[in-house]
Amino acid sequence: SLNVQWFKLGNFYLIIQTEIPLASGLGSSASFSTCLACFFLIIANKISINDLKNSLNDRDLDLINIYAFYIEKLFHGKPSGIDNSVSTYGNYVLFEKGNIVEKFSSDLELNVLIVNSGVPKQTSLQVEKVKKLYEKHKEILDMIMSSIDQVVIKFSHLIKNARTDTNIPNTDKYELNNLISINQGLLYSLQISNFELNKIVNIAQKNNYHAKITGAGGGGCCFILLDNHIYQKNNSDSIYECLVEELKEKNFHFFKTKFGCEGIT
């Protein structure tokens, strides 16, 4: 409990503005929950607005994350906690069995294209779907889940230890692309992809890019990693233009962003 006499606040309106598409596997509810938690902690004088403007300490961030997780429960019932953790701390968060294993940053700049399938998703339905599949094919799904584990470990290791020396051939981004496609294949086998999501993945593949679904699947978005040293030569611009043109033709909405951005500010 914050032990604050809330009745002294009186009435107020809280206006939320977001650039994140809703119900699309991009953590829109977590970003909302994180901001809301931070807002009330400031009102309760548990966090200083000046600290927020400069740099919050670990205690403040942990406090925001705890309350953000409570709000996430109102949305999802039993959320993993990873979305609010990333929204709070930013950069990269390695998560396992409901716990933060590691938080780290990277010198590797990774540009991505977020493509919205236009199909709303519901995390709880996808979780239930995979649960039923697991009950029928436990041994097979154990192996698939274990493989996804290994992909995540390798992916995070490459990001954390990436070499950015321009004199060294950057093979890291190429390996990341391979892991993205492997992960998408594993998720496809869990039956959480769909026709529209597959269409995005196929368009990316056709144009020499690699893509995978975000969130729980069943709808929402895919991300396409735009950095690939093999194709980023003289024709990189034309390849990207072809990708964008084809996505537009299929009426997909998309926007550019980067991995490893700031958390709460």
N, C-alpha and C positions, 0 to 999 in steps of 0.2 A: 504494500500500500504506500502511496505517496504522502499520506497524512496531510492533505491539502483541503482547506475549507472551500470547496468548489462553488458553493452557493454565493460566495462573495463576488464571484466573477460577473454575475448578471448574464444577460443574453448576448450572443454574438453569432455572426455568420462566418462560416469557414468556406472560402472559395478555393477550389482545387483546379489547377491547370496542368495538363500533361500532354506530352508529345508521344507517349507510348500507347499503341493500339490496345484496346481492352480485349480480354478473353482470347489472347493470341499466343500465349506461351512465352511472353517476354517479361513476366514478373510485374505487371502493372499494379496488381493488388499489393505486392510487397513494397514497391516504391511509395505507394500511397500510405501503407501501414508505417513505414519508416519515417516519412515526413510527419505524419500525424502524431506518432510517439514522440518525436523530437519537439514538435510544437507544444504539446502538453507538458513535457518535461521542462521546457523553458518557462511556461506560465507558472509551473510549480516551483520555480527557482532552484531546480535540481541541475540545470545546465545553464551556463552563461551565454547570452547572445554574442558577447565579444569573443568567447572561446570558439563558438560556432563559426564566426567570421574568420578567425585565424586558423586554429587547428585544435580539434577535440582530442582529449587524451583517451587512453584505452578504457578507463573507467566509464567515461561519458559514452563512448561508443558501445561498450558492453551493455550499459543501461538502456540505451536506445534500442539495441537489438533484442533485449529481453521483452520489452513492451511491444515492439513491432511484431514479435512472434505471437504474442497474445492476440493482437488484432488479426493477424493472419489466420488464426484458428477460427475466427468468426466467418472468414471467407471459405476456408477449405476443410474445416473440421480437424484433420490430422495432417497439417503441412510438414514438410521435411525440415523447414527452417533455413534451407540454403538460399532461397530468394531474398528474404529479409536480411540475411547475413551479408550477401553481396551488395545489396542496396545500402547497407550501413557502412561496411568497411571499404568497399570498392576494390579495385585491382583484381586479384585472383584469390578464390577461397576453395580449398580442397576439403571436401565434405565426405563423411562416411558414417553410416548408421546413426544419423541424427546429430552428429557431433562435428565441430570444426577440427580437422586434423592439422591444417596449416593455412596461414595467410601469407601471400607473397606478391611481389611486383615483378615486372620483367622489362628489360631494355628493348625487347622485340616488339616493334609496332605492327599490329595486325589489323588491317582494314577489312571490314565485312559488309556485305549487302544483306539487309534483312528483307525478306520477301514474304508478304502476307498472302496466305492461301485464300483468304476470304471466308473460310469455314470456321465458325466459332468453336472453341474447344471447352471441354469440361474435364478438369484433371481427375476428379473423383470417379467419373465413368471409365476413364482409361486405366486407372489404378485397379478398379474392380475387374475390368476386362483381362488385364494381365494376371491378376490373382486367380481367376477361374482357369486361365490357360495353364498357369503353374500347377494348379491342383491336378490337372489331367496329365501333364507331361513334366513332372518335377525334375527328373534326371536331365532331360534335354535343356530345360530352362535354367537349371543350375549352371550348366556349361556356358550358355549364352550370357548369363549375368556375370559369370567369372571372366569371360572374354571382354565384356564391357568394362569391367573393373580394370583389366590390364590396359585397355585402350586409354582410359582416363589417367592412369598412372604414367603411361608413356607420354601422353599429350602434355600433362602438367610438367613432367621432367624436361621435355624439350623447350617449353615456354620459359621455365625458370632458369635453365642453363644455356639459353640461346646465345650464340656468338654473333655479335653485331659488327665485328671488325670487317671493314669493307675490303680488306685484302684477302679475306678468307671466303671461299665460295659458300654461300648460305644455303646449305641443304636442309636446314631445319624446317623452313616453310614447306618444302616439298614433302617432307615426312609428315608434317601436320596435315597436309591435304590427304595423304594416304590414310591416316588415322580417321579423318572425318568420314571418308567413304566407307571404311570398314565399320565404323560406328553406325552409320546409316543403314548398312546391310543388316547389322544385328538388330537394330530397332525395327526394321521392316519385318524381320522374322518373328518379332513379338506382336505383329499385327496392329501396331499403333500408327502406322502411316495410312494414307488414303490416296485416292485418285489425284486430287489437286496437289497434295504434297509431293507425290511421286512425279507429277508433271514438272514441278519446279526443279526437283533433283535432276530429272532427265534433261531439262533445258540447260542447267549448269554444266552437266557432263558433256553435252553436245558442244559446248563452247569452251571446253578444256578447263572448267572450274569444278570444284568439289563442294557439295552441299549436304546438310543434314537438318532434320527437324529440330525445333526447339521445344522446351517444356515437355509435357506429357504426350504430345502428339494427338492424333485424332482430328486435328484441325490446327488453327493458329499459323505459325510461321516456320520458315526454313532460314538458315543463314548460309551465305556463300562466302567462303574465304577468297578475298580478291588478290591476295599476295601469293604469287607462285613464280619463283625465279626462272623456271624453265620457259614460261610463256611471256614473261615481262621483258621482252626484247623490243625490236623495232615495231612489231605488230601488236603490242600489248593494248594500245588504245583502241585499235580496230576490233580486237577480240572482245573487249569490254563493251564497246558500242553494239556489237552483235548480240551480246547477252542481254543488254538493257532493252534493245529493240524487240527482241523476241518475247521478253517478259511483258512489255507494253502491249504487244499484239495479243497476248493471252489474257490481257486485262488484270494483271497482277500489280498490286501496289507495293512499293519498296522504298527503302531509304538506306543511306550509308551511315555507318558508325564504326567504332573501334572497340577492340577488346581491352580490358584493363583500365577502365575509366575510374574517375573519382567516386567515392561513396557519398555519404551525407555531407552537404556543405551549407 
